[in-house]
Amino acid sequence: MKIIVPMAGRGSRLRPHSLTVPKPLIPVAGQPIVHRLVKDIAKVLKQPINEIAFILGDPAFFGDDVVESLTALAKDLGAIASIYRQDQPLGTGHAIMSAKPSLSGPAVIAYADTLIRADFELDPIADSVIWTKRVDNPEAYGVVKLNDKNEIVELVEKPEKFVSDQAVIGIYYFKDVAVLKEKLQEVLDQNVMNGGEYQINDGIKRMMADGKIFKTGTVDEWMDCGNKNITLETNAKMLGFLKADNEEELVHKSVVLENSNIIDPCYIGEGTVLRNTTVGPYVSIGKDCVIENSSVKNSLIQNQTVIKNANLDDAMIGNYVKYDGNFTKISIGDYSVLE
């Protein structure tokens, strides 16, 4: 089994945090988004992963440190990492085709901007499984249309009339991804574009027209990381799940507490020091941070940051930040200083 991860976008909605760190590598609940996504997909698949293909953008932004991080992720799962580059932002279909040499055999394609919680079996008779989530307002999403056999027969974008409540979340399984490659090559050769881009849906629709069987795989949770507020919501949800699972160490044993309290659930990384501070609930703090004389809740703070005299709620703070003040709802990027 392979996992194909297009992640060449710059994550503009999450700026300033994505100005210096690619959005899929921004930590949520202590791990980069793409690391959590790939590991959760591997749990659902319940079978060995032999290759993970990552499709990156400009090497000046997705540099050697990104490649090293992704290579280590693949190795942790017993797989090899293949690194590809999408040289132009020409859509989801174009991104997938940037990884042509890896497009063979069974594979999952997953866009690295969401997190999931799921437990279902892949349908063995399906040529493809499109992962979905039941939503209350399907008119705001791309949804699947099903026939009386619960097979997907159409993809409908933001339907004005009810089609189904199953929203497409951007994760797909193909029994043989080479079939999708063939259809996407036709899309590229015929210059079929929607919104000025080559889309995966145009390849999928051609597979459906050939009679390929598509089924749904419904996830329990679908968590976005699109902007600051939604990312904080996702961080809180994920911390709650991790606390309930009790599978990960959420507070590193090296954390120093000096007259401080932690209100669960929280993630606090290696080497962080808390002095005269209350942290939590729903706070993630990276490694080697110092937080003094502060109260922090519902917030996400990355690595090697110093916070003093702060009362933070709904805050997202990057790496190497120095902050001293009484602001509450803030969004501070890397290397910022407020004193």
Backbone torsions as a table, in degrees:
resi	resn	phi	psi	omega
1	MET	NA	139.6	176.0
2	LYS	-115.7	155.2	169.8
3	ILE	-122.1	127.1	179.8
4	ILE	-108.9	123.0	-173.2
5	VAL	-123.7	95.7	172.1
6	PRO	-72.8	125.5	-177.7
7	MET	-149.9	40.5	-174.7
8	ALA	-86.6	-10.5	-177.4
9	GLY	-67.9	158.3	-177.8
10	ARG	-89.9	-6.5	177.1
11	GLY	63.3	48.3	-173.3
12	SER	-63.4	-27.3	-178.8
13	ARG	-71.2	-15.7	-178.5
14	LEU	-103.9	13.3	175.1
15	ARG	-65.5	147.0	10.7
16	PRO	-85.5	-2.6	-173.4
17	HIS	-67.1	-27.9	-179.2
18	SER	-94.6	10.5	177.7
19	LEU	-72.9	-34.2	-177.5
20	THR	-117.4	-15.6	178.0
21	VAL	-124.3	125.0	175.9
22	PRO	-55.1	136.2	-174.7
23	LYS	-51.1	-42.3	-179.1
24	PRO	-64.1	-14.0	179.5
25	LEU	-101.5	2.8	174.5
26	ILE	-72.9	128.2	-176.0
27	PRO	-71.0	138.8	169.1
28	VAL	-127.7	124.0	-176.8
29	ALA	53.5	38.6	170.3
30	GLY	92.5	-6.5	177.9
31	GLN	-134.8	146.8	176.6
32	PRO	-56.4	146.7	-177.4
33	ILE	-51.5	-49.3	-175.8
34	VAL	-66.2	-33.0	177.3
35	HIS	-63.4	-47.0	179.9
36	ARG	-63.8	-43.1	-178.2
37	LEU	-60.0	-50.7	-176.6
38	VAL	-63.8	-41.6	179.1
39	LYS	-64.7	-39.0	179.8
40	ASP	-69.2	-36.4	175.4
41	ILE	-63.4	-43.0	179.3
42	ALA	-59.6	-37.7	177.8
43	LYS	-63.0	-42.6	-179.4
44	VAL	-66.3	-40.9	-176.0
45	LEU	-66.8	-34.1	177.3
46	LYS	54.5	38.0	175.6
47	GLN	-152.1	159.5	-175.9
48	PRO	-61.0	139.8	174.4
49	ILE	-102.3	122.3	-178.7
50	ASN	-101.5	-17.6	179.6
51	GLU	-152.1	139.4	170.0
52	ILE	-123.9	118.1	-179.0
53	ALA	-100.9	120.9	179.9
54	PHE	-106.8	129.4	-179.8
55	ILE	-107.3	109.0	-173.5
56	LEU	-106.5	168.8	176.9
57	GLY	-98.3	-145.0	-175.9
58	ASP	-51.5	125.4	178.8
59	PRO	-59.7	-22.4	178.7
60	ALA	-68.0	-24.4	179.0
61	PHE	-104.6	-46.9	175.9
62	PHE	-93.6	77.2	-170.8
63	GLY	-89.7	-161.3	-175.8
64	ASP	-61.3	-35.1	-179.8
65	ASP	-65.3	-35.2	177.1
66	VAL	-66.9	-45.7	179.5
67	VAL	-59.9	-42.2	179.0
68	GLU	-62.4	-42.2	179.6
69	SER	-62.9	-43.0	-177.9
70	LEU	-72.8	-35.6	176.8
71	THR	-63.3	-41.4	178.0
72	ALA	-65.3	-39.0	178.0
73	LEU	-59.5	-48.5	179.8
74	ALA	-61.4	-43.5	-179.3
75	LYS	-60.5	-39.5	179.0
76	ASP	-59.9	-27.2	-179.2
77	LEU	-98.4	9.7	178.7
78	GLY	74.5	23.2	-177.0
79	ALA	-118.9	165.4	171.0
80	ILE	-94.9	150.9	176.8
81	ALA	-101.4	130.9	171.7
82	SER	-112.0	130.6	-176.4
83	ILE	-111.8	125.2	177.4
84	TYR	-124.3	161.4	178.6
85	ARG	-122.3	132.4	170.4
86	GLN	-95.4	110.2	-171.2
87	ASP	-78.1	-18.2	177.9
88	GLN	-139.0	144.9	179.2
89	PRO	-81.2	77.9	-173.5
90	LEU	-111.4	25.8	170.0
91	GLY	105.9	173.0	-174.3
92	THR	-66.8	-40.5	179.1
93	GLY	-66.4	-40.8	178.1
94	HIS	-64.1	-38.8	178.6
95	ALA	-61.6	-46.3	179.6
96	ILE	-60.7	-41.8	-178.0
97	MET	-71.2	-11.9	174.0
98	SER	-69.6	-14.9	-179.7
99	ALA	-109.7	35.4	-174.9
100	LYS	-47.6	-46.4	-176.4
101	PRO	-60.7	-21.0	-178.8
102	SER	-97.0	-0.7	-173.9
103	LEU	-89.7	74.1	175.2
104	SER	-153.4	150.4	178.1
105	GLY	75.7	-174.5	-179.9
106	PRO	-68.8	137.1	-176.1
107	ALA	-156.1	151.0	168.8
108	VAL	-109.7	131.8	173.9
109	ILE	-105.9	126.4	-175.9
110	ALA	-138.9	124.8	177.0
111	TYR	-82.8	131.9	-165.3
112	ALA	-89.1	53.8	176.8
113	ASP	-131.9	11.2	177.7
114	THR	-137.4	162.5	171.7
115	LEU	-121.4	154.9	-175.0
116	ILE	-134.6	162.1	163.5
117	ARG	-132.7	123.4	-174.3
118	ALA	-154.9	154.3	174.4
119	ASP	-154.7	92.7	177.3
120	PHE	-147.6	163.9	179.6
121	GLU	-99.2	136.3	174.6
122	LEU	-67.6	132.8	-179.8
123	ASP	-69.1	118.6	-174.5
124	PRO	-68.4	-19.7	-179.8
125	ILE	-90.2	-8.2	-175.8
126	ALA	-80.0	139.7	170.5
127	ASP	-75.1	-26.9	179.4
128	SER	-154.0	149.4	173.4
129	VAL	-124.3	124.4	175.8
130	ILE	-100.2	121.0	-177.5
131	TRP	-76.7	133.2	-175.3
132	THR	-134.4	167.0	174.1
133	LYS	-136.6	132.3	175.8
134	ARG	-68.3	132.0	-176.6
135	VAL	-128.8	156.4	-179.3
136	ASP	-81.9	-23.5	-177.3
137	ASN	-127.8	72.1	-175.2
138	PRO	-61.1	-21.0	179.4
139	GLU	-64.5	-13.5	-180.0
140	ALA	-94.3	1.3	-173.1
141	TYR	-130.4	169.8	163.0
142	GLY	-83.4	129.0	-175.3
143	VAL	-125.1	166.4	176.7
144	VAL	-100.9	144.2	172.0
145	LYS	-103.0	131.3	-175.1
146	LEU	-111.3	149.3	171.5
147	ASN	-94.4	-172.4	-175.5
148	ASP	-72.4	-6.4	175.3
149	LYS	-99.4	9.9	-175.9
150	ASN	59.5	32.0	173.0
151	GLU	-98.0	144.0	178.7
152	ILE	-77.8	125.4	-179.7
153	VAL	-116.0	-9.3	-178.8
154	GLU	-162.6	149.1	171.8
155	LEU	-109.3	126.1	-175.6
156	VAL	-122.6	124.6	-178.1
157	GLU	-91.0	120.6	176.5
158	LYS	45.1	66.6	-175.1
159	PRO	-67.2	136.5	176.8
160	GLU	-76.7	-31.4	174.7
161	LYS	-110.8	153.0	-175.1
162	PHE	-62.0	127.6	175.4
163	VAL	-113.5	-51.4	172.2
164	SER	-167.5	171.2	177.3
165	ASP	-104.9	19.5	-178.5
166	GLN	-100.6	104.3	-178.4
167	ALA	-88.4	140.0	177.4
168	VAL	-77.1	129.3	-173.6
169	ILE	-104.9	-4.7	177.1
170	GLY	95.7	24.2	174.6
171	ILE	-130.6	130.5	-172.5
172	TYR	-136.2	140.0	172.0
173	TYR	-110.6	137.1	175.9
174	PHE	-127.0	127.5	177.4
175	LYS	-58.6	-38.5	171.7
176	ASP	-140.9	103.9	-175.4
177	VAL	-68.3	-11.3	175.6
178	ALA	-63.4	-28.8	177.4
179	VAL	-65.8	-42.8	175.8
180	LEU	-63.7	-40.7	179.1
181	LYS	-57.5	-44.3	179.3
182	GLU	-59.6	-44.5	-177.5
183	LYS	-71.3	-37.4	177.4
184	LEU	-68.8	-31.5	175.3
185	GLN	-63.4	-39.1	175.0
186	GLU	-60.8	-42.8	179.4
187	VAL	-59.9	-44.7	179.3
188	LEU	-67.5	-44.0	-177.6
189	ASP	-63.8	-35.9	-179.1
190	GLN	-90.3	1.2	178.2
191	ASN	55.0	46.0	177.9
192	VAL	-85.3	112.2	-176.4
193	MET	-125.3	147.1	171.7
194	ASN	-127.7	124.8	-176.0
195	GLY	63.3	28.8	179.0
196	GLY	76.6	14.4	-177.2
197	GLU	-138.0	159.1	174.1
198	TYR	-90.5	123.6	-170.9
199	GLN	-109.7	145.0	175.2
200	ILE	-59.9	-33.1	-177.7
201	ASN	-60.3	-32.2	-179.8
202	ASP	-68.9	-33.1	173.0
203	GLY	-70.6	-41.1	179.3
204	ILE	-63.2	-42.3	-179.4
205	LYS	-62.5	-34.7	177.5
206	ARG	-70.0	-34.9	174.8
207	MET	-63.9	-42.7	178.4
208	MET	-62.2	-40.4	179.8
209	ALA	-63.5	-26.5	177.0
210	ASP	-84.5	1.2	177.0
211	GLY	90.3	11.7	178.1
212	LYS	-67.2	144.2	-176.2
213	ILE	-91.2	122.4	178.0
214	PHE	-114.3	131.9	177.0
215	LYS	-123.0	168.3	177.2
216	THR	-100.5	149.4	167.5
217	GLY	-124.7	109.7	-171.0
218	THR	-92.1	124.3	179.7
219	VAL	-88.0	155.6	179.0
220	ASP	-79.7	-38.1	-179.9
221	GLU	-135.8	140.8	177.3
222	TRP	-133.1	110.9	-172.1
223	MET	-117.8	124.1	-176.5
224	ASP	-87.4	157.3	173.6
225	CYS	-132.4	40.2	-171.4
226	GLY	-75.8	-42.0	-179.8
227	ASN	-136.5	-179.2	-173.9
228	LYS	-59.7	-50.5	-175.1
229	ASN	-65.1	-42.6	180.0
230	ILE	-67.9	-36.8	178.2
231	THR	-63.7	-38.7	176.5
232	LEU	-65.0	-38.7	176.0
233	GLU	-62.4	-42.8	179.2
234	THR	-65.4	-40.8	177.4
235	ASN	-58.8	-44.0	179.9
236	ALA	-64.3	-45.4	179.2
237	LYS	-60.9	-45.9	-176.9
238	MET	-64.2	-39.8	176.9
239	LEU	-60.8	-40.9	177.4
240	GLY	-61.7	-43.6	178.8
241	PHE	-63.9	-44.7	-177.8
242	LEU	-65.0	-37.4	177.4
243	LYS	-63.9	-43.0	179.9
244	ALA	-67.4	-38.1	-179.1
245	ASP	-70.0	-33.6	-179.3
246	ASN	56.4	38.2	-178.9
247	GLU	-106.0	-15.7	-177.9
248	GLU	-122.3	147.1	173.6
249	GLU	-77.6	112.9	-175.0
250	LEU	-89.1	-30.2	176.0
251	VAL	-117.2	112.9	-175.9
252	HIS	-63.6	144.6	-176.0
253	LYS	-63.9	-18.5	-179.4
254	SER	-87.0	-4.4	-180.0
255	VAL	-61.3	134.5	-179.3
256	VAL	-102.5	125.0	177.1
257	LEU	-112.8	118.7	176.6
258	GLU	-120.6	103.8	-178.8
259	ASN	52.9	46.7	-175.1
260	SER	-133.5	158.7	-179.3
261	ASN	-128.2	145.5	173.9
262	ILE	-117.9	122.7	177.8
263	ILE	-102.5	112.8	-176.8
264	ASP	-65.8	155.6	-2.4
265	PRO	-88.6	140.9	177.0
266	CYS	-143.8	154.1	167.4
267	TYR	-114.5	129.2	177.4
268	ILE	-133.9	123.6	-170.9
269	GLY	-83.1	173.0	-175.9
270	GLU	-56.7	134.3	172.5
271	GLY	77.7	4.5	-179.6
272	THR	-78.4	144.3	-178.0
273	VAL	-119.9	129.4	175.3
274	LEU	-116.1	125.4	179.1
275	ARG	-126.0	125.7	177.4
276	ASN	49.5	47.7	-169.8
277	THR	-137.9	145.6	170.3
278	THR	-113.8	126.1	-178.9
279	VAL	-120.4	131.3	175.4
280	GLY	109.1	167.6	2.5
281	PRO	-82.3	171.8	173.1
282	TYR	61.0	51.9	178.6
283	VAL	-123.0	135.7	170.4
284	SER	-117.6	127.9	179.1
285	ILE	-127.1	132.2	-178.7
286	GLY	-75.8	-162.5	-175.3
287	LYS	-87.8	153.9	172.2
288	ASP	57.5	36.6	174.1
289	CYS	-95.8	159.5	173.3
290	VAL	-129.4	123.9	178.7
291	ILE	-127.5	122.4	-174.1
292	GLU	-127.6	142.0	171.9
293	ASN	50.0	48.0	-172.0
294	SER	-138.6	164.3	170.1
295	SER	-127.0	126.7	-176.3
296	VAL	-132.9	124.7	174.6
297	LYS	-142.8	157.1	177.3
298	ASN	48.9	47.3	-171.7
299	SER	-139.6	162.8	179.9
300	LEU	-133.2	118.1	-178.0
301	ILE	-122.6	130.6	-177.3
302	GLN	-86.8	-146.4	-166.3
303	ASN	-93.6	151.4	169.7
304	GLN	52.7	45.8	-179.9
305	THR	-114.4	146.4	-179.3
306	VAL	-116.9	122.6	179.7
307	ILE	-120.9	128.5	178.0
308	LYS	-133.5	144.4	171.2
309	ASN	52.3	46.5	-174.0
310	ALA	-120.3	149.4	171.8
311	ASN	-124.6	92.5	-169.2
312	LEU	-106.2	133.9	175.7
313	ASP	-145.0	131.1	-176.3
314	ASP	58.2	44.5	-179.1
315	ALA	-108.5	141.7	173.0
316	MET	-127.1	118.0	-171.7
317	ILE	-128.3	135.8	-173.6
318	GLY	-83.9	-154.3	-177.9
319	ASN	-88.8	149.6	172.1
320	TYR	58.7	32.7	-179.9
321	VAL	-92.2	144.1	169.7
322	LYS	-118.4	119.7	-176.0
323	TYR	-133.8	129.3	176.9
324	ASP	-140.5	111.4	-177.2
325	GLY	173.7	-170.4	-175.8
326	ASN	-122.2	19.5	176.7
327	PHE	-71.1	158.5	-179.3
328	THR	-117.1	-71.4	-176.7
329	LYS	-87.0	102.3	-174.1
330	ILE	-135.5	162.4	173.5
331	SER	-142.3	107.9	-172.9
332	ILE	-118.7	129.0	180.0
333	GLY	-84.2	-178.3	-177.3
334	ASP	-63.2	148.4	173.3
335	TYR	62.1	19.2	175.6
336	SER	-82.3	152.3	176.8
337	VAL	-133.4	121.9	173.5
338	LEU	-124.7	114.8	-175.5
339	GLU	-131.7	NA	NA
